[in-house]
Amino acid sequence: MKLLRRQFLYLAAAAAALPAVPRIAMAQSYPSRPVRIIAATGTGGAPDILARLMGQWLSERLGQPFVTENRPGGGHNIGIEAVVRAAPDGYTLLLVDPSAWINATLYEKLNYNFIRDIAPVAGIILLPLVMVVHPSVPAKTVPELIAYAKANPRKLNMASPGIATPGHVAGELFKMMAGVDMVHVPYRGGGAALTDLIGGQVQVFFPSTSLAIEQIGAGKLRPLAVTTAIRWEGLRDLPTVGEFVPGYEASAVLGIGVPQRTPMEIIDKLNREINAALTDPKITARLAVLGGTSLGGSPADFAKLIADETEKWGKVIKFAGIKPE
C-alpha cells in the first residue's frame, strides 16, 4: 500500500509538472502570429497614442505585428470586456486606462471584475493633470481659489471632459479634500470643455497637461497647480495641489493588461520588453511629448497600483454621488 501511495504521489507530481513544459515552450516561441492591443477609446487620445507606440516597439522587438484595435463605447466597458472574454494566450492585450478602476465603483453591475479578470503586465506612464482657471477668476494660487470658492459657494463652474473621466474625479477629489462646492459641468470631450473655459462659460478645469499647455503659454488660461505628487518638468515653477491640500494626488495611469490565466512566462516576457522600452531615449522622448512620467516595474507593482487606485477613486465616487450617464 505504501508503495502504491508513493507511486501515486510521484505520478501526481509528475502530471502537475507537465503543463509547465508546454507553457515554457509557448513563451519561448511567443509570439508566433499577430497580437491585438485593444484600446477601449477612440483614436487620437493618449491611450490610443500609447497603444500604437508600444505596439510599434513590441513589433520590432518580438518580430510579429502588434496591432492596435480601438473599441470605444459603453464607458470603456466594451473594450475591457472584449479582452476579458479573449483567450488567455497572450494574443490579446488591453491598454489599461483609468476607466478600469473608476468603473469598478461607478457601475452597480458589470459583466466583469477588473482585478479578478485582467492580469496586470506593466504600468507604462503617469499623466499629470493641471488645475487651470479662466483669467477672470480672482485667484492666482490654490489657497486663494479655496478661499474664493468658500466665500462664494456654487458660484464657480467646474468643467470636465465627461462624467467620471479623470478630469472629473480629480476635480471632485479637490472639492472633497478642500471642502469647497463648485458646480460640475460635464462636456463631451476635453476640447469642448477647454473652448468654454477660454470663453468664460466655466471657470475651473482639470485637463491633461498636453491639452492645456498651449493655451497656458498663450496666456488664455491661468495655471494654479499640477495634480501629481511631484512637480511637472513642463511647468517647473508651478506647485502641486498637494503642497496646499496635503495628501492630494490625481494622475491618469496607463499600462498593459492581459486576460487572467495568461501564462506567467508570457506576462514576464511582455513585462521585460515594456520595461526595456521605457529606457529607450526615443520612447521616453515620445512619452515626454504626452506630458507623462515613465512607470515600469513588475506585474506585482502594477497590480498594487490598480488596487490602490480602485480603492481611492471608489471613495471619491461614493462621496460625490457620481452616477454613469
Secondary structure by P-SEA (a helix, b strand, c coil): caaaaaaaaaaaaaaaaaaaaaaaaaaaaccccbbbbbbccccccaaaaaaaaaaaaaaaaccccbbbbbbbcccaaaaaaaaaaccccccbbbccccccccccccccccccccccccccccccbbbbbbbbbccccccccaaaaaaaaaaccccbbbbccccccaaaaaaaaaaaaabbbbbbbbcccaaaaaaaaaacccccccccccccaaaaaacccccccccccccccccccccccccccccbbbbbcccccccccccaaaaaaaaaaaaaaaacaaaaaaaaaacbbbbbbcaaaaaaaaaaaaaaaaaaaaaaccccc
